[in-house]
Amino acid sequence: MEGTETISLEEACSICKQYNINLYAYCPTTQMNEYASEEKIASYKKAVEERAEGKFYTGNLTQMTSSIVNEIKETKTSLLKTSKKTYVTDYPEIFLTTIVIIFLVLIIIEKRAKV
């Protein structure tokens, strides 16, 4: 890993559990990641599953993506029914119409002033 930790994995997992945050973690296998060892992967898995009660995945991420997405869809958060609201805060057509009308009025005034 590069740099220093801001917060340890164990602390992050504890915070997730404390605030009831669903944690989904992924770590590539030792064959895919030169920085990972079997011991590190096991400690990550233990922290995620035991401390945060989360889900830990390892292996090829492209094959696991659908599994992870399906797992997230099955959580309670995906069952929330909220109504979507759209707020219109900008009306560019009013500005454009005003500019066109002013431009036309100026053209008419200019034509009458020359005649």
N, C-alpha and C positions, 0 to 999 in steps of 0.2 A: 504494500500500500504506500501511496505517496502522502507526504505531509503528516501532520499530527491530528489526532482525533479531537474534535470539539466536544463530543460526548461519546461515552462508550456504548457498545452494543447492548450491554446489560441495562444501562441506565435508559437507553431509548426504549427498550422492550418494557421496562417498568412503567415508563410514561405512557406508552400505548395501552397497557393494561389499566392504568389508573384512569385514563380518560376514555376508555372503551373504544379505542381505535383498532379497526381491523388491520392486521399486519400481514402482508404477503411478501415474503422474501425469496430471492433467487440467488443462487451461487453456482457458478459453473463447476464442473467436475475437475479433478486434478489434471486430467488429460487436456482440458480446455484452458486451464488457467495456471500459469506457472507460479503464481503467488499463493495459491491455495494448497493446503495439505489436508490429508484426511482428518487430522486432529482439529484443524481450524474449522473445517466444514462441520464436523460433529459438534463443536462448541457453538457455532452459529445456529445450527439446527436446534440444539438444546435451549439456547437463549430464546429463540423465536417461538418455539412450541411450548416451552414450559413457563417462561417469564411473561410473555405477551399473549399466550394462547393463540398464536398466529399459525399460518401455514408456511412451510418451508419447502422450496422446490430446488432440485439440482438436476443437472443434465443439459440437454440441448434446448435452449430457450425457444427456438422456432417451433419445436414439436410440443412444447409445454404451453405455449401462448393460449391456445384454445382452452386448455384445462384451467389455467389461471383465470381467464375471462369468465368461464362458466362458473367457477367457484365464487367470483365476485358477484355475478348475477344472482346467485342463490342466497346472498346475504339479505338481511332485513332492510338494508338501505335501498336495495333495488326494488323493494316492495312499496316504498313510499309513493303515494299518489299526490303529486302536486300539480297545480294548474300553472301552465306557462302563461306569462303575461308579456306582451310586447308594448313597450313605451316608445312613442315617436317623439323625439325631442328636437328634431330639425326639419324645417319645411323649406327646402331649397327652391321649390317651385314658386313660392311667394316672392322670394328675393329676385329670382330670374324674371318673373312677370313684371315686377315693379321696375326693374332696370330696362326692360324692353319698352314699357309704356313711357318712361321718362325719355328714353332715346327717341321714340317716335314723336313725342311732344316737342323735343328740341329740334328735330328735323323740320317739323311743321312751322315752328317759330322762325327758324332760319330761312325757310323758303318765303314766308310772308314778309320778312324784314328786307329781303333782297328785291322784291317786286315793287 
